[in-house]
Each structure stands twice: as structure tokens, then as C-alpha cells.
Amino acid sequence: MSTTRTGYADLFQQDHTQPHWAYHYARRLVARHGPERRVVIQTSMSPSGWFHVGNFRDTACAYLVHRALERLGRESSILLSFDDYDPVRPSQAAAQADLAGYGTRPLGAVTERSRRICRRYVDELKRMGICPVEADADGRTPAGSPWQTHYQYERYSSGVYVPLQLRYLRGAKRLAKLLDQAPEHLFTVYCEQCGRGGTRNLRLGRDRVRYVCESCGTLSTTRRVELVKPSWALDWTLRVTHERIDCEPAGQDHCSAGSTMDRTQPIYRGYLRAHQPVIVPYGLVRQFGDQGKVSGSRGSGMTVGDLLRVMPPRLVLFLYGRPNCLSDIRLGLDRSSFLGAYDAYDRFLAEVRAGDPRAVALNELITDDPETTPLPRMRAVLGLLHAHCYDAERVTALLGGSAGEGVAERVRHGLAWLAGYGRCWIDEVSDAEPRPLLSGGALPGRWDRASYRDLYLTLFGTESGPPLRRLDALFGREAIVAAVHAHHDRGERPLRQRVLARLRPGEPGAR
């Protein structure tokens, strides 16, 4: 078998005649495997920090290829693998209280923290419609399901990989030559005494390792092969072999010439005598205004949950599926990015209705719902919410919400964006004091700019707001007069509290 290193060019080739890039990788998998084989697609990530929109691109790519295979009539499954057998970085352990004392120990050893991070991501994937709703909180499903979730700390510790770990130990010299590394650098032992990975290998045996721990000083020989973790390159090939993984997305930094995906090709060809999985290379996900990629371990970056608060799942998948997987993506929840995403999605739905082949292909990948009825533009939704004091039910009715759930959903997401990220007139609180408005217990008969300003200051503590006729329709004149009395007599603003209760339930009212 040839061990020629083709590197970057081979991994990045695509057939652009396909209706979508996911079909390119799906057809490569169809051509490689027989008709009876269920194709296994792995999406893997390390819970070193909260999973963010950058991590999600790995899973989104896996899901879109899985959907493309389904459209081609092929069985496939997704394996979500949490790499919690990776060591905690000492810098993180020093900086984060919940990791104190765990430096170089496996991430999975920090049980509660790791579980919280992984469970939140599983929950987000359920809300996206990617992970089956019947999966438990840890993402586990019965054997044979088209979805599986693995935790590498659990799988290594239980000895699942021991036969392959032994094979790699026995072939260490040959593997080292293929990877151009020293044999002792191919493995890390988690110390039997202190559980840390800060060890140095002294001798590799066929079924044991002699090591010294530079954390606790132990000099020992271990036969507990499950504690001998292969380096990242070997760890990946080991899991691919054991789980029979056929396809895996990976960031472009793992796919360029000289990278892990490139350097491991000789392992597959010259040692395992197997195909390297079909790799789906993808670009970075950046946030607008941030030059670097998002980072969960640094505590930065939007999450899928942030997007789902203000967008439906199919729009989120559209944002990931629209550009070529090789392209970088910029996401944001500022006004321009938010409205731009909705405008692009609305144009896309118009293309679907017009029968554009590429738009139709993408729509079939991101949803099973054929509904593409035009919806009100998000810009109009936000304007109506401002004008109607954030009364979502009223705005939905005005937009014809009884005709379908899509309008109500869009209004809910618009309200959620205004509450979390938008600029709302109710927030423009003024320190100015209003003049008394009531004369003989009634509001003025004639209004000018100054009296309107006094009305808004009295009712909401702002200097502007919806016109009085709209306030009459929303609250009634009697409630408005009572609210004016409440402020004059007790300094209260009951209508402001009602508006804030719609916009942000639980937020305190007037100051």
C-alpha cells in the first residue's frame, strides 16, 4: 500500500457540480462503502470549556453530511465523542477555581464540571433537532440508534480500547518511524499514584510502561494499559479503527499539509491497512468585531443556545450550511448581524419557492418542513414591537399570526432579541422631572410636544414612546389616568412595570 503524502491539496478537493458541498462528501462515502454499510460520522470535541458556535460547526458539518446521505437513500449515523480523557491544561487549572488541583489530570476526572458542559451541549443539540429527543441528558441512546454519544474518559477507563492500545505499544517503533517521532513521545501515562499526566516514559514494553511522574515523583511500571493514552494523532486513529468511523469534520488547521490529518495518512496506509476517514475540512467561526476565533476555554464566544433564543433551528443551520464548509463564517447578535441573518434567510426562502436547485437542496438538508410561506421581515416585526409596547400577542395578531406558527415564532424571537441585545425605548430612562399633567382629575384636552414629553416621563420615565392613541388602545384611557395619579401621588409607574414584564419578565419597574 502506498504511503505517499498528498496533504493539503488532496484533503481540500471538492466536486463543485454537486448541489451542495455536503453531497460531495456524501457521494465520496457512497462510492467508498458497499450498499449494506451504515456510514458512521464522528463529531468530537474536548470539554475544556463551554461549547460555542465554533465547536458547533463541527457537529453541523457532520449533520449536513448525514442528511445528504439520507437524501441519497443511504443509512448513516452520527457519533458525538466528548474527548474528556484529554488532560486539563495547567494554565487553566491555575486560572479557574473549578479546575484547581486538576492540572494534567483527565478532564473527565472533574466529574461535575465536565457533566455540566457536555449536558448543556446535548440539550442544545436536542433543541436544534440534531440529537434525538429520546436521548437521555447525557446524549445516550439504545444500541442501533442513528445517534450515539461517547465519553472518552469512560471508554478508556473501562478498557474498551485496551486491545488496540496493546497493538500500538507493540508496534511503537514502527509507528514512531511513520510519524517521525521518538517512540517514548507517542504515549502519555496517567500516574497510578496521583492520576496526573505529567509523566516521562522511560521504557515501553509490549504490555507495560516504565515511567517517572514529574508531579509526585513516583517511579513505577504499570500494566494498566488503560492509563496509557496515545498521543493525539494515535488516539484519533485508534478511535477511528475501533468505532469504524468513516467520516469526520475537522478544522482546517488539522487538515493542512503537515497537520494531524496529513501526518496520520501513513498510519492508515502503512500500519492499519485501512482508509483514512473522509475528512470534511471547515473554516473558522468568528464573531463580528473579534479578529480571533471564539474560545470556550477562555470563556468567550456565543453558544448555540444564544442563537436559539433569537432564531429558529432551521435559520441557524442555514447560516452554517449556506457558505462552503471551507469558508470562514462571521456571526453576531448586534443589530446589523441579526437583521442581516434574517434578510438573507428570507431571500433564501424566496429562492426555494422559485425552484432554485441549490436553494432547494440546502432547504432539504436543514429541514423536513416544506413550508416556505413568506414571513414578515424582522425589521417590520421589531418596529411593531416597539410601537405596541412589546405586546407580542397583539403584534402577532396584527401580522396574521392565526395563519401559521411561523409568524408567532418570528415575533417571539424578535422580542427575545430586543430583550437581550436590542435598544428599546423603555430603556432610555431620563432624570428629568415631569410637570403635573392632571387638571381637575383629567388629562389635558390639547397636546403639544412638551405635554407629550411630560406624559412619557410620568408613565415610563422616558422622554418619548408610542403615540397616545396607541397607548389608549393598549392600556385604555382609564388605566393611563390611574397611572398618572400613581406617579403624582406615590412616585410609581405601573405601566412601565407592565411593559417591562412583557419585555423582560422579572425585571424591576420604575426607578
C-alpha positions as CSV (number, residue, x, y, z in Angstrom):
1,M,0.0,0.0,0.0
2,S,1.4,3.4,-1.0
3,T,2.4,5.8,1.8
4,T,2.6,8.9,-0.5
5,R,1.7,12.1,1.5
6,T,-0.8,14.1,-0.6
7,G,-1.6,16.6,2.2
8,Y,-3.4,19.8,1.8
9,A,-4.4,19.5,-1.9
10,D,-6.0,16.1,-1.5
11,L,-8.0,17.0,1.6
12,F,-9.4,20.2,0.1
13,Q,-10.6,19.0,-3.3
14,Q,-14.4,19.3,-3.9
15,D,-16.7,18.5,-6.8
16,H,-18.5,21.8,-7.3
17,T,-21.0,20.3,-9.7
18,Q,-22.9,18.9,-6.6
19,P,-25.9,20.9,-5.5
20,H,-24.3,21.4,-2.0
21,W,-20.9,20.7,-0.6
22,A,-22.5,18.1,1.8
23,Y,-23.4,16.0,-1.2
24,H,-19.8,16.0,-2.4
25,Y,-18.7,14.2,0.8
26,A,-21.8,12.0,0.9
27,R,-21.1,10.8,-2.6
28,R,-17.5,10.1,-1.7
29,L,-18.7,7.9,1.1
30,V,-21.2,6.1,-1.1
31,A,-18.5,5.3,-3.6
32,R,-16.2,4.0,-0.9
33,H,-18.5,1.7,1.0
34,G,-20.8,-1.1,0.0
35,P,-24.6,-0.6,0.0
36,E,-25.0,-2.6,3.2
37,R,-22.7,-0.5,5.3
38,R,-24.1,2.1,7.7
39,V,-21.8,5.1,7.4
40,V,-20.5,6.4,10.7
41,I,-19.8,10.1,11.0
42,Q,-17.9,11.3,14.1
43,T,-18.1,14.8,15.6
44,S,-15.7,15.2,18.5
45,M,-14.6,18.0,20.9
46,S,-13.0,18.4,24.2
47,P,-14.9,19.9,27.2
48,S,-12.1,22.2,28.2
49,G,-14.7,25.0,28.3
50,W,-18.3,25.7,27.3
51,F,-19.0,24.7,23.8
52,H,-19.6,27.6,21.5
53,V,-20.7,28.4,17.9
54,G,-17.2,27.5,16.7
55,N,-17.5,24.0,18.1
56,F,-20.9,23.7,16.7
57,R,-19.6,23.9,13.2
58,D,-18.0,20.5,13.6
59,T,-21.4,19.0,14.5
60,A,-23.3,21.0,11.9
61,C,-21.0,19.7,9.2
62,A,-21.5,16.1,10.4
63,Y,-25.2,16.6,10.5
64,L,-25.4,18.0,7.0
65,V,-23.4,15.2,5.5
66,H,-25.6,12.7,7.4
67,R,-28.7,14.4,5.9
68,A,-27.2,14.3,2.4
69,L,-26.6,10.5,2.8
70,E,-30.2,10.1,3.9
71,R,-31.3,12.0,0.8
72,L,-29.2,9.6,-1.3
73,G,-31.0,6.7,0.3
74,R,-28.0,5.6,2.5
75,E,-28.1,4.7,6.1
76,S,-25.8,6.7,8.3
77,S,-25.3,7.5,12.0
78,I,-23.6,10.3,14.0
79,L,-21.2,9.6,16.9
80,L,-20.8,12.5,19.2
81,S,-17.5,11.9,21.1
82,F,-16.5,14.0,24.1
83,D,-12.7,14.0,24.4
84,D,-12.7,14.2,28.2
85,Y,-9.7,11.9,28.5
86,D,-7.6,14.8,27.4
87,P,-5.6,16.4,30.2
88,V,-6.5,19.7,31.9
89,R,-4.1,22.4,30.9
90,P,-2.0,23.6,33.9
91,S,-2.7,27.2,32.9
92,Q,-6.5,26.6,33.1
93,A,-6.2,24.8,36.4
94,A,-4.3,27.8,37.8
95,A,-6.8,30.3,36.5
96,Q,-10.2,28.6,37.1
97,A,-11.4,27.8,40.6
98,D,-13.4,24.7,39.5
99,L,-10.3,23.2,37.9
100,A,-7.9,23.9,40.9
101,G,-5.8,20.9,41.7
102,Y,-6.7,19.1,38.5
103,G,-3.8,20.2,36.2
104,T,-2.7,17.4,33.8
105,R,-5.4,15.1,35.1
106,P,-8.1,14.0,32.7
107,L,-11.0,16.4,32.1
108,G,-13.4,13.6,32.9
109,A,-12.0,13.4,36.4
110,V,-13.6,16.8,37.1
111,T,-16.9,15.0,37.0
112,E,-19.5,17.6,37.8
113,R,-17.9,20.3,35.7
114,S,-17.4,18.1,32.7
115,R,-21.0,16.7,33.0
116,R,-22.5,20.3,33.1
117,I,-20.6,21.3,30.0
118,C,-21.5,18.2,28.0
119,R,-25.1,18.1,29.1
120,R,-25.7,21.7,28.1
121,Y,-24.4,20.9,24.6
122,V,-26.5,17.8,24.3
123,D,-29.6,19.9,25.3
124,E,-28.7,22.5,22.7
125,L,-28.4,19.8,20.0
126,K,-31.8,18.4,21.0
127,R,-33.3,21.9,20.6
128,M,-31.7,22.1,17.2
129,G,-33.3,18.8,16.2
130,I,-29.9,17.1,15.7
131,C,-29.8,14.9,18.8
132,P,-32.9,12.7,19.1
133,V,-35.3,13.9,21.8
134,E,-35.4,10.4,23.2
135,A,-31.7,10.5,24.2
136,D,-31.1,10.9,27.9
137,A,-29.5,14.0,29.4
138,D,-26.0,12.7,28.6
139,G,-27.0,12.1,24.9
140,R,-27.1,8.3,25.3
141,T,-29.4,6.2,23.1
142,P,-30.0,2.5,22.7
143,A,-27.6,0.4,20.6
144,G,-28.6,0.6,16.9
145,S,-29.8,4.1,17.1
146,P,-28.6,6.5,14.4
147,W,-27.2,8.7,17.2
148,Q,-24.6,7.7,19.8
149,T,-22.7,9.7,22.4
150,H,-19.4,8.5,23.8
151,Y,-17.3,9.9,26.7
152,Q,-13.6,9.0,26.1
153,Y,-12.7,9.1,29.9
154,E,-15.3,6.4,30.4
155,R,-14.3,4.3,27.4
156,Y,-10.6,4.4,28.2
157,S,-11.1,3.7,31.9
158,S,-13.4,0.7,31.2
159,G,-10.8,-0.9,29.0
160,V,-12.7,-0.7,25.7
161,Y,-9.6,0.3,23.8
162,V,-7.1,-2.0,25.6
163,P,-6.6,-4.4,22.6
164,L,-5.7,-1.6,20.3
165,Q,-3.6,0.2,22.9
166,L,-1.6,-3.1,23.3
167,R,-1.3,-3.3,19.5
168,Y,0.1,0.3,19.4
169,L,2.5,-0.4,22.3
170,R,3.9,-3.4,20.5
171,G,4.2,-1.5,17.2
172,A,5.7,1.6,18.9
173,K,8.9,1.6,16.9
174,R,7.2,1.3,13.6
175,L,4.6,3.9,14.4
176,A,7.3,6.3,15.6
177,K,9.1,5.9,12.2
178,L,5.9,6.6,10.3
179,L,5.2,9.7,12.4
180,D,8.9,10.7,12.5
181,Q,8.8,10.9,16.3
182,A,10.6,9.2,19.2
183,P,8.7,6.1,20.5
184,E,8.5,7.4,24.1
185,H,6.7,10.5,22.8
186,L,3.8,8.5,21.4
187,F,2.1,7.9,24.8
188,T,1.3,9.6,28.0
189,V,0.7,7.6,31.2
190,Y,-1.7,8.9,33.8
191,C,0.2,8.2,37.0
192,E,-1.2,5.4,39.1
193,Q,-0.2,7.3,42.3
194,C,-1.6,10.8,41.7
195,G,-3.6,10.5,38.5
196,R,-1.7,13.2,36.6
197,G,-0.4,13.1,33.1
198,G,2.8,14.9,33.9
199,T,4.9,11.8,33.4
200,R,8.0,10.9,31.4
201,N,8.3,7.4,29.7
202,L,11.5,5.5,30.4
203,R,10.8,2.3,28.7
204,L,7.9,1.0,26.5
205,G,7.2,-2.7,26.8
206,R,4.8,-4.9,24.9
207,D,2.2,-4.7,27.7
208,R,3.6,-2.3,30.2
209,V,5.3,1.1,30.5
210,R,8.1,2.2,32.9
211,Y,7.7,5.9,33.8
212,V,8.6,8.6,36.2
213,C,5.9,11.1,37.4
214,E,7.3,14.6,37.5
215,S,4.3,15.7,39.6
216,C,4.6,13.3,42.6
217,G,8.0,11.7,41.9
218,T,6.7,8.2,41.5
219,L,8.9,5.8,39.6
220,S,6.8,2.9,38.5
221,T,6.0,0.3,35.9
222,T,2.3,0.0,35.0
223,R,0.5,-2.9,33.4
224,R,-2.8,-0.9,33.5
225,V,-2.8,-0.2,29.8
226,E,-6.0,1.8,30.1
227,L,-3.9,4.5,31.7
228,V,-1.6,4.7,28.7
229,K,-3.1,7.4,26.5
230,P,-1.8,7.6,22.9
231,S,-0.8,11.0,21.6
232,W,-3.5,12.9,19.7
233,A,-2.6,11.5,16.3
234,L,-2.6,7.9,17.5
235,D,-5.6,8.5,19.8
236,W,-7.6,9.6,16.7
237,T,-6.6,6.6,14.6
238,L,-7.3,4.2,17.5
239,R,-10.9,5.5,17.9
240,V,-11.5,5.6,14.1
241,T,-10.4,1.9,14.0
242,H,-12.4,0.7,17.0
243,E,-15.6,2.6,16.2
244,R,-15.3,2.1,12.4
245,I,-15.6,5.8,11.7
246,D,-16.0,6.6,8.0
247,C,-16.2,10.4,8.1
248,E,-15.2,13.2,10.4
249,P,-15.3,17.0,10.1
250,A,-12.2,18.9,11.2
251,G,-11.0,22.4,11.4
252,Q,-8.7,23.5,8.5
253,D,-5.7,23.8,11.0
254,H,-6.0,20.0,11.4
255,C,-6.1,19.4,7.6
256,S,-3.3,21.4,6.1
257,A,0.0,19.9,4.9
258,G,1.9,18.6,7.9
259,S,-1.1,18.6,10.1
260,T,-2.6,15.7,12.1
261,M,-4.9,14.6,9.2
262,D,-1.9,14.7,6.8
263,R,0.7,13.1,9.1
264,T,-1.6,10.2,10.0
265,Q,-2.2,9.0,6.4
266,P,0.9,6.7,6.6
267,I,-0.5,5.2,9.8
268,Y,-3.7,4.2,8.0
269,R,-1.9,3.1,4.8
270,G,1.2,1.5,6.2
271,Y,0.1,0.2,9.6
272,L,-3.7,-0.2,9.9
273,R,-4.1,-1.1,6.2
274,A,-7.3,0.9,6.1
275,H,-8.7,4.1,4.6
276,Q,-8.4,7.3,6.5
277,P,-11.9,8.6,7.1
278,V,-13.3,11.1,4.6
279,I,-12.4,14.4,6.2
280,V,-14.8,17.4,5.9
281,P,-12.5,20.5,6.4
282,Y,-14.2,23.6,7.7
283,G,-13.2,27.2,8.3
284,L,-13.2,29.3,11.4
285,V,-16.2,30.8,13.1
286,R,-15.6,34.3,14.2
287,Q,-17.7,36.9,15.9
288,F,-18.2,40.3,14.4
289,G,-15.8,42.7,16.0
290,D,-13.4,39.9,17.1
291,Q,-10.4,39.1,14.9
292,G,-9.7,35.7,16.5
293,K,-11.7,32.5,16.6
294,V,-14.1,32.1,19.6
295,S,-12.8,30.2,22.5
296,G,-14.8,28.3,25.2
297,S,-11.8,27.6,27.4
298,R,-11.2,31.4,27.6
299,G,-14.9,31.8,28.4
300,S,-15.6,33.8,25.3
301,G,-17.9,33.1,22.4
302,M,-21.6,32.8,21.7
303,T,-23.3,29.4,22.2
304,V,-25.9,27.6,20.2
305,G,-28.3,28.4,23.0
306,D,-27.6,32.2,22.4
307,L,-28.6,31.7,18.7
308,L,-31.7,29.6,19.5
309,R,-33.0,32.3,21.8
310,V,-33.4,34.6,18.8
311,M,-33.5,32.3,15.8
312,P,-35.3,29.1,14.8
313,P,-33.2,26.0,14.3
314,R,-33.5,25.9,10.5
315,L,-32.2,29.5,10.3
316,V,-29.2,28.6,12.4
317,L,-28.5,25.6,10.2
318,F,-28.9,27.8,7.1
319,L,-26.1,30.1,8.5
320,Y,-23.8,27.1,8.7
321,G,-24.9,25.4,5.6
322,R,-25.1,28.4,3.2
323,P,-21.3,29.1,2.8
324,N,-18.9,26.4,1.6
325,C,-17.6,24.5,4.5
326,L,-14.1,25.7,3.6
327,S,-15.1,29.4,4.1
328,D,-14.8,31.2,7.4
329,I,-18.1,32.3,9.0
330,R,-18.8,35.5,10.9
331,L,-21.8,35.5,13.3
332,G,-23.1,38.2,15.7
333,L,-26.1,39.3,17.6
334,D,-25.7,43.0,17.1
335,R,-28.5,44.7,15.2
336,S,-26.8,44.6,11.8
337,S,-25.8,40.9,12.1
338,F,-29.1,39.9,13.4
339,L,-31.2,41.6,10.8
340,G,-28.7,40.6,8.1
341,A,-29.2,36.9,9.0
342,Y,-33.0,37.2,8.8
343,D,-32.8,39.1,5.5
344,A,-30.5,36.5,4.0
345,Y,-32.8,33.7,5.1
346,D,-35.9,35.4,3.7
347,R,-34.1,35.8,0.3
348,F,-33.1,32.1,0.5
349,L,-36.7,31.1,1.1
350,A,-37.8,33.1,-1.9
351,E,-35.2,31.2,-4.0
352,V,-36.6,27.9,-2.7
353,R,-40.1,29.0,-3.7
354,A,-38.7,29.9,-7.1
355,G,-37.3,26.4,-7.5
356,D,-33.6,27.3,-7.5
357,P,-31.8,23.9,-7.4
358,R,-29.1,24.8,-4.9
359,A,-31.5,26.6,-2.6
360,V,-33.9,23.6,-2.7
361,A,-31.0,21.2,-2.0
362,L,-29.9,23.2,1.1
363,N,-33.5,23.5,2.3
364,E,-33.9,19.8,2.2
365,L,-30.8,19.4,4.2
366,I,-31.7,21.8,7.0
367,T,-35.4,20.8,7.5
368,D,-38.1,18.3,6.8
369,D,-40.7,21.1,6.8
370,P,-41.6,22.1,3.2
371,E,-43.3,25.3,4.4
372,T,-41.7,28.3,2.8
373,T,-44.6,30.8,3.0
374,P,-43.2,34.4,3.1
375,L,-43.0,35.8,6.6
376,P,-42.9,39.5,7.7
377,R,-39.4,40.9,7.7
378,M,-37.8,41.0,11.0
379,R,-37.3,44.8,10.6
380,A,-41.0,45.2,10.5
381,V,-41.5,42.9,13.5
382,L,-39.1,44.9,15.6
383,G,-40.8,48.2,14.6
384,L,-44.3,46.9,15.6
385,L,-43.0,45.5,18.9
386,H,-41.5,49.0,19.7
387,A,-44.8,50.7,18.7
388,H,-47.0,48.3,20.7
389,C,-45.1,48.3,23.9
390,Y,-43.6,44.9,23.3
391,D,-47.1,43.2,23.3
392,A,-46.2,40.0,21.4
393,E,-49.7,38.7,21.2
394,R,-51.0,41.9,19.7
395,V,-48.2,42.2,17.2
396,T,-48.7,38.5,16.2
397,A,-52.4,39.2,15.6
398,L,-51.6,42.3,13.5
399,L,-49.3,40.3,11.3
400,G,-51.8,37.5,10.8
401,G,-50.4,35.0,13.3
402,S,-53.5,32.9,13.1
403,A,-52.4,31.8,9.6
404,G,-49.4,29.8,11.0
405,E,-46.9,29.3,13.7
406,G,-44.1,30.9,11.7
407,V,-45.3,34.5,12.4
408,A,-45.7,33.9,16.1
409,E,-42.3,32.3,16.2
410,R,-40.7,35.3,14.4
411,V,-42.4,37.7,16.8
412,R,-41.2,35.7,19.8
413,H,-37.6,35.7,18.5
414,G,-37.8,39.4,17.7
415,L,-38.9,40.1,21.3
416,A,-36.2,37.9,22.7
417,W,-33.6,39.8,20.7
418,L,-34.9,43.2,21.8
419,A,-34.9,42.0,25.4
420,G,-31.3,40.7,25.3
421,Y,-29.5,42.7,22.7
422,G,-31.6,45.5,21.2
423,R,-32.0,49.1,22.0
424,C,-35.5,49.7,23.4
425,W,-37.2,53.0,24.1
426,I,-38.3,51.8,27.5
427,D,-34.6,51.6,28.5
428,E,-34.0,55.3,27.6
429,V,-34.6,56.4,31.2
430,S,-34.4,60.2,31.8
431,D,-33.5,62.0,35.0
432,A,-35.9,64.9,34.0
433,E,-38.9,65.6,36.3
434,P,-42.3,65.8,34.6
435,R,-44.7,68.8,35.2
436,P,-48.1,67.9,36.7
437,L,-50.5,66.8,33.9
438,L,-53.8,66.4,35.6
439,S,-56.3,69.3,35.7
440,G,-59.5,68.6,37.6
441,G,-58.5,64.9,37.6
442,A,-58.3,64.7,33.8
443,L,-55.6,64.7,31.2
444,P,-55.1,67.8,29.1
445,G,-57.6,68.4,26.3
446,R,-54.9,69.7,23.9
447,W,-51.5,68.2,23.5
448,D,-48.2,69.7,22.3
449,R,-44.6,68.4,22.3
450,A,-43.9,69.5,25.9
451,S,-47.1,67.8,27.3
452,Y,-46.3,64.6,25.4
453,R,-42.8,64.6,26.9
454,D,-44.3,65.1,30.4
455,L,-46.7,62.2,29.8
456,Y,-43.9,59.8,28.8
457,L,-41.8,61.0,31.8
458,T,-44.7,60.4,34.1
459,L,-45.8,57.0,32.7
460,F,-42.4,55.4,31.8
461,G,-39.6,57.7,32.9
462,T,-38.6,58.2,29.2
463,E,-38.9,61.3,27.0
464,S,-40.6,59.5,24.1
465,G,-42.6,56.5,23.3
466,P,-45.6,55.3,21.2
467,P,-48.3,57.9,20.4
468,L,-51.2,58.5,22.9
469,R,-53.7,56.8,20.6
470,R,-51.6,53.7,20.7
471,L,-51.3,53.8,24.5
472,D,-55.1,54.3,24.6
473,A,-55.6,51.1,22.5
474,L,-53.1,49.1,24.5
475,F,-54.0,50.1,28.1
476,G,-57.2,52.2,28.0
477,R,-57.6,55.8,29.0
478,E,-58.8,54.9,32.5
479,A,-55.6,52.9,33.2
480,I,-53.4,55.8,31.8
481,V,-55.1,58.3,34.1
482,A,-54.7,55.9,37.1
483,A,-51.0,55.5,36.2
484,V,-50.6,59.3,36.1
485,H,-52.2,59.5,39.6
486,A,-49.9,56.7,40.8
487,H,-46.8,58.6,39.9
488,H,-48.0,62.0,41.1
489,D,-49.2,60.5,44.5
490,R,-46.7,57.7,45.2
491,G,-43.9,58.0,42.6
492,E,-44.9,54.7,41.0
493,R,-45.0,53.8,37.3
494,P,-47.3,50.8,37.0
495,L,-47.5,51.0,33.1
496,R,-43.7,50.9,32.9
497,Q,-43.8,47.7,35.1
498,R,-46.3,46.2,32.7
499,V,-44.2,46.9,29.7
500,L,-41.0,45.6,31.3
501,A,-42.9,42.4,32.3
502,R,-43.6,41.8,28.6
503,L,-40.1,42.6,27.5
504,R,-38.1,41.1,30.4
505,P,-40.2,39.2,32.9
506,G,-39.0,39.7,36.4
507,E,-37.1,42.9,35.8
508,P,-37.8,45.7,38.4
509,G,-40.0,48.5,37.3
510,A,-39.5,52.3,37.5
511,R,-36.6,53.7,39.4
